[in-house]
Amino acid sequence: MTDHLDGRNQSLKNVTLIKTWGHESYVTFCQLERGAAFTCSADHTIRKWDVLTGQCLAIYRGHTSIVNRILVADNHLFSGSYDRTARCWSVDKGQMLQEFQGHHNCVLTLAYCAPEDLRGGPSQQDKGVARGLLVTGSTDGTAKVWQVASGCCHQTLRGHTGAVLCLALDTHCHMAFTGSTDGTVRAWDILTGGQLRVFREHQGSVICLELVNRHVYSGSADRTVKCWLADTGECVHVFKAHRHSVSALKYHAGTLFTGSGDARARAFNAQSGALQRVFRGHDFIINCIQVHEQVLYTASHDGSLRLWDVRGLPKAGCSRRFHNRVGCAEEVLQPVLP
């Protein structure tokens, strides 16, 4: 079934030529926000793109090593890096507003809790959370909760026996879910720092997490995605078909999109687990996937950001590609959209 789906997605239509300035090394993550695509890279920078033209609109410089993750929220850009820091930037001005220091190794993942989501919590009167909380995960085996306003560490979440590779927040319940190289997913109270429960069934590192409707989806080096009940830790579904580690996840309108070390993205019916489509075109591992207005965005270790039309599953072609090399003019295969 997989081979049949793979073959069906090799047809690409109509050629469009666009020019784009880009990253000087591979892309590690991307996020879509207000008609722009934000990407971060091993070249130590973050870039903002016009998704219609592929033009680079802004470059954020300051990190001294690979930028692993970015997050855009409340007109702020948050980033985490191999330089052991997380940073907060002004999206519009490009200025660094805050630096979060305290991890003993690289910062791999980020999540943000807005001030309005902290209402009702025991620290709601604390002026330190007036601009929200940033949660970071690190290869030092901990996650940290930071006060955005002051840059101070609010809580340190300890319990994993390996690097924290991913995390997801249930902001209304003040909970964080973290995934680790120790093969577990753990649930935490971000206000008190207490560990609530442990999810144990994966046979490899937990690389990515997605939290939807009280269900936690975890992608692993064991080549599976597992779906858990957030409140109990019970595993209720397993998604297979990957030929390598599952490196990225995104849930959208009843479809679970996955990225893998086999350089392919896949679409599954989230309820039945049926494989609906395989997206081929990248040369290396897919680091990040996003979905916006029926377009799937995939960022890869091959240095490119690809756009796929996902209307009317199960057919697709690569809609547009932003390459990583500076000054590179790329010929891009793009279906004509009405």
C-alpha positions as CSV (number, residue, x, y, z in Angstrom):
1,M,0.0,0.0,0.0
2,T,2.8,2.4,0.9
3,D,4.6,1.8,-2.5
4,H,1.4,2.5,-4.3
5,L,0.9,5.7,-2.5
6,D,4.5,6.7,-3.0
7,G,4.2,6.3,-6.8
8,R,1.0,8.2,-7.0
9,N,2.7,11.3,-5.5
10,Q,5.6,11.5,-7.9
11,S,3.6,13.5,-10.5
12,L,4.4,17.3,-10.3
13,K,2.7,19.9,-12.5
14,N,3.7,23.2,-14.2
15,V,7.0,24.9,-13.7
16,T,7.4,28.2,-11.9
17,L,10.8,30.0,-11.4
18,I,11.4,31.9,-8.2
19,K,14.5,33.4,-6.7
20,T,15.2,33.4,-3.0
21,W,18.0,34.3,-0.6
22,G,18.3,31.8,2.2
23,H,20.1,30.0,5.0
24,E,23.7,29.0,4.6
25,S,23.1,25.6,6.3
26,Y,20.2,23.2,6.9
27,V,16.9,24.2,8.2
28,T,16.0,22.8,11.7
29,F,12.4,24.2,12.2
30,C,9.8,26.4,10.8
31,Q,6.6,28.2,11.9
32,L,3.8,30.0,10.0
33,E,2.5,33.2,11.5
34,R,0.5,36.1,9.9
35,G,1.3,35.2,6.3
36,A,5.0,34.7,7.0
37,A,7.2,31.6,7.4
38,F,9.8,31.7,10.1
39,T,12.7,29.3,9.8
40,C,15.8,28.6,12.0
41,S,19.0,27.0,10.9
42,A,22.4,25.5,11.7
43,D,23.8,28.8,10.3
44,H,23.0,30.3,13.8
45,T,20.2,32.6,12.3
46,I,16.4,32.9,12.2
47,R,14.8,34.2,9.0
48,K,11.3,35.5,8.2
49,W,9.9,34.8,4.7
50,D,7.1,36.0,2.5
51,V,5.3,32.7,1.8
52,L,3.9,33.9,-1.6
53,T,7.2,35.2,-3.1
54,G,9.9,33.3,-1.2
55,Q,11.5,36.6,-0.3
56,C,13.5,36.8,2.9
57,L,12.0,39.7,5.0
58,A,14.2,39.7,8.1
59,I,17.2,38.0,9.7
60,Y,17.5,37.6,13.5
61,R,21.2,37.3,14.6
62,G,22.7,36.7,18.0
63,H,22.9,33.0,18.7
64,T,26.4,31.6,18.6
65,S,25.5,28.0,17.6
66,I,22.8,26.0,15.8
67,V,19.3,27.3,16.4
68,N,17.1,24.3,17.1
69,R,13.6,25.6,17.7
70,I,11.6,28.8,17.3
71,L,8.1,29.9,18.5
72,V,6.2,33.0,17.5
73,A,3.6,34.2,20.0
74,D,2.2,37.5,21.2
75,N,4.3,39.4,18.7
76,H,7.4,37.8,20.2
77,L,9.8,35.3,18.6
78,F,11.3,32.7,21.0
79,S,14.3,30.6,20.1
80,G,16.4,27.8,21.5
81,S,20.0,26.9,20.6
82,Y,23.0,24.7,21.0
83,D,24.6,27.7,22.7
84,R,22.7,26.6,25.8
85,T,20.4,29.7,25.8
86,A,16.8,30.5,24.8
87,R,16.1,34.0,23.6
88,C,13.1,36.3,23.1
89,W,13.0,38.7,20.1
90,S,10.7,41.5,18.8
91,V,9.1,40.1,15.7
92,D,8.8,43.5,14.0
93,K,12.0,45.2,15.1
94,G,14.3,42.1,15.1
95,Q,15.8,43.1,18.5
96,M,16.6,40.6,21.2
97,L,14.5,41.4,24.3
98,Q,15.5,38.7,26.7
99,E,18.1,35.9,27.1
100,F,17.3,32.8,29.3
101,Q,20.5,31.2,30.7
102,G,20.6,28.3,33.1
103,H,20.6,25.0,31.1
104,H,23.9,23.1,31.2
105,N,23.6,21.9,27.6
106,C,21.8,22.8,24.4
107,V,18.2,23.9,24.3
108,L,16.2,21.6,22.0
109,T,12.5,22.6,22.4
110,L,10.3,25.4,23.4
111,A,6.7,26.2,24.4
112,Y,5.0,29.3,25.6
113,C,2.1,29.9,28.1
114,A,0.4,33.3,27.7
115,P,-0.5,35.4,30.7
116,E,-4.3,34.9,30.2
117,D,-3.8,31.1,30.3
118,L,-2.4,31.4,33.8
119,R,-5.5,32.8,35.4
120,G,-6.8,30.7,38.2
121,G,-3.4,29.3,39.0
122,P,-1.7,29.7,42.4
123,S,0.8,32.2,41.0
124,Q,-1.7,34.4,39.1
125,Q,-0.8,37.3,41.4
126,D,2.9,36.9,40.8
127,K,4.2,39.9,38.8
128,G,6.9,37.6,37.4
129,V,4.3,35.8,35.1
130,A,2.8,39.1,33.8
131,R,4.3,38.4,30.3
132,G,3.7,34.7,30.4
133,L,6.0,31.7,30.9
134,L,8.4,30.0,28.5
135,V,9.1,26.3,28.9
136,T,12.4,24.9,27.5
137,G,13.7,21.3,27.2
138,S,17.4,20.5,27.1
139,T,19.9,17.7,26.6
140,D,20.9,18.2,30.2
141,G,17.8,16.1,31.0
142,T,15.7,18.9,32.4
143,A,12.9,21.2,31.3
144,K,12.8,24.7,32.7
145,V,9.9,27.1,33.2
146,W,11.0,30.8,32.7
147,Q,9.4,34.1,33.5
148,V,9.4,35.9,30.2
149,A,9.4,39.4,31.9
150,S,12.4,38.9,34.0
151,G,14.3,36.0,32.4
152,C,14.4,34.2,35.8
153,C,13.9,30.4,36.1
154,H,10.4,29.8,37.7
155,Q,10.7,25.9,38.0
156,T,13.0,23.1,36.9
157,L,11.3,19.9,35.9
158,R,13.5,16.9,36.9
159,G,12.8,13.2,36.4
160,H,14.0,12.2,32.9
161,T,17.1,10.1,32.7
162,G,17.9,11.3,29.1
163,A,17.8,14.5,27.0
164,V,14.4,16.2,26.7
165,L,13.8,16.3,23.0
166,C,10.3,17.7,22.8
167,L,7.4,19.2,24.8
168,A,3.8,20.3,24.5
169,L,1.7,22.4,26.8
170,D,-1.9,22.1,28.0
171,T,-2.0,25.8,29.1
172,H,-5.5,25.7,30.6
173,C,-4.5,22.9,32.9
174,H,-1.1,24.4,33.6
175,M,0.5,21.1,32.3
176,A,3.5,20.3,30.3
177,F,4.2,17.0,28.5
178,T,7.9,16.2,27.7
179,G,9.5,13.5,25.6
180,S,13.0,12.1,26.1
181,T,15.7,9.8,24.9
182,D,14.8,7.7,27.9
183,G,11.8,6.5,25.9
184,T,9.2,8.1,28.1
185,V,6.6,10.9,28.0
186,R,6.1,12.7,31.3
187,A,3.3,15.1,32.5
188,W,4.1,18.0,34.8
189,D,2.5,20.8,36.7
190,I,4.4,23.9,35.3
191,L,3.5,26.1,38.3
192,T,4.6,23.8,41.1
193,G,7.2,21.7,39.1
194,G,5.6,18.4,40.2
195,Q,5.6,15.3,38.0
196,L,2.1,14.0,37.5
197,R,2.5,10.8,35.4
198,V,4.8,8.8,33.2
199,F,3.9,7.2,29.8
200,R,5.9,4.1,29.1
201,E,5.6,2.0,25.9
202,H,7.9,3.4,23.3
203,Q,11.0,1.3,22.5
204,G,13.1,4.2,21.5
205,S,13.6,8.0,22.1
206,V,10.5,10.2,22.0
207,I,11.4,12.8,19.4
208,C,8.2,14.8,18.9
209,L,4.9,15.5,20.6
210,E,1.5,16.9,19.7
211,L,-1.4,17.6,22.1
212,V,-4.9,17.7,20.7
213,N,-8.3,17.3,22.5
214,R,-6.8,15.7,25.6
215,H,-4.9,13.2,23.4
216,V,-1.1,13.2,23.3
217,Y,0.6,12.0,20.1
218,S,4.2,11.0,20.4
219,G,6.6,10.2,17.6
220,S,9.6,8.0,18.3
221,A,12.8,6.5,17.1
222,D,11.0,3.1,17.2
223,R,9.3,4.2,13.9
224,T,5.8,4.6,15.4
225,V,3.5,7.3,16.6
226,K,1.5,6.5,19.7
227,C,-1.7,8.2,20.8
228,W,-2.3,8.5,24.6
229,L,-5.1,9.7,26.8
230,A,-3.6,12.8,28.5
231,D,-5.5,12.3,31.7
232,T,-4.6,8.6,32.3
233,G,-1.5,7.8,30.2
234,E,-3.3,4.9,28.5
235,C,-2.1,4.2,24.9
236,V,-5.1,3.9,22.7
237,H,-3.6,3.8,19.2
238,V,-0.4,3.1,17.3
239,F,0.4,4.6,13.8
240,K,2.9,2.6,11.8
241,A,4.3,2.6,8.2
242,H,7.4,4.7,8.8
243,R,10.7,3.4,7.6
244,H,12.8,5.4,10.0
245,S,12.4,7.5,13.1
246,V,9.4,9.8,13.4
247,S,10.9,13.3,13.6
248,A,7.9,15.6,13.3
249,L,4.1,15.7,14.0
250,K,1.2,17.9,13.2
251,Y,-2.5,17.3,13.7
252,H,-4.9,19.2,11.4
253,A,-8.7,18.8,10.9
254,G,-8.8,15.1,11.7
255,T,-5.5,14.3,9.9
256,L,-2.2,13.4,11.6
257,F,0.8,14.5,9.5
258,T,4.2,13.0,10.3
259,G,7.7,13.7,9.1
260,S,10.4,11.0,9.2
261,G,14.0,10.2,8.9
262,D,13.2,8.4,5.7
263,A,12.8,11.9,4.1
264,R,9.0,11.5,3.6
265,A,6.0,13.1,5.2
266,R,2.8,11.1,5.6
267,A,-0.9,11.8,6.3
268,F,-2.9,9.4,8.5
269,N,-6.6,9.5,9.4
270,A,-6.2,10.3,13.1
271,Q,-9.3,8.3,14.1
272,S,-8.8,5.1,12.1
273,G,-5.0,5.2,11.7
274,A,-5.3,4.6,7.9
275,L,-2.4,5.9,5.8
276,Q,-3.9,8.4,3.3
277,R,-0.9,9.9,1.5
278,V,2.9,9.8,1.3
279,F,4.8,13.0,0.3
280,R,8.1,12.5,-1.5
281,G,10.7,15.1,-2.6
282,H,13.1,15.8,0.3
283,D,16.6,14.2,0.3
284,F,17.1,13.9,4.1
285,I,15.2,13.9,7.4
286,I,12.2,16.1,7.7
287,N,12.7,18.3,10.8
288,C,9.4,20.2,11.0
289,I,5.9,20.2,9.5
290,Q,3.2,22.8,9.6
291,V,-0.3,23.1,8.0
292,H,-1.9,26.3,7.1
293,E,-4.9,26.9,4.8
294,Q,-4.7,23.5,3.1
295,V,-1.0,23.8,2.5
296,L,1.5,21.5,4.2
297,Y,4.9,23.0,4.9
298,T,7.9,20.6,5.4
299,A,11.4,21.7,6.5
300,S,14.3,19.4,6.0
301,H,17.9,18.7,6.8
302,D,18.4,19.0,3.1
303,G,18.1,22.8,3.5
304,S,14.8,23.3,1.9
305,L,11.3,24.3,2.9
306,R,8.7,22.7,0.7
307,L,5.0,23.5,0.3
308,W,2.4,20.9,-0.6
309,D,-1.2,21.3,-1.7
310,V,-3.2,19.0,0.6
311,R,-6.7,19.8,-0.6
312,G,-8.7,16.7,-1.5
313,L,-6.5,14.0,0.0
314,P,-5.0,11.7,-1.3
315,K,-3.3,13.6,-4.2
316,A,-0.4,16.1,-3.9
317,G,2.5,17.7,-5.5
318,C,5.3,20.0,-4.3
319,S,3.9,23.5,-4.6
320,R,7.0,25.6,-3.9
321,R,10.5,25.2,-2.5
322,F,12.7,27.7,-0.6
323,H,16.3,26.5,-0.7
324,N,19.0,27.1,1.9
325,R,21.9,28.3,-0.2
326,V,22.6,32.1,-0.4
327,G,21.9,33.6,-3.8
328,C,20.5,30.4,-5.3
329,A,17.9,30.6,-8.0
330,E,15.7,27.5,-7.9
331,E,13.5,26.0,-10.5
332,V,10.3,24.9,-8.6
333,L,7.5,22.6,-9.6
334,Q,4.2,24.2,-8.7
335,P,0.6,23.2,-9.5
336,V,-1.5,26.1,-10.8
337,L,-4.0,27.1,-8.1
338,P,-7.4,28.6,-8.9
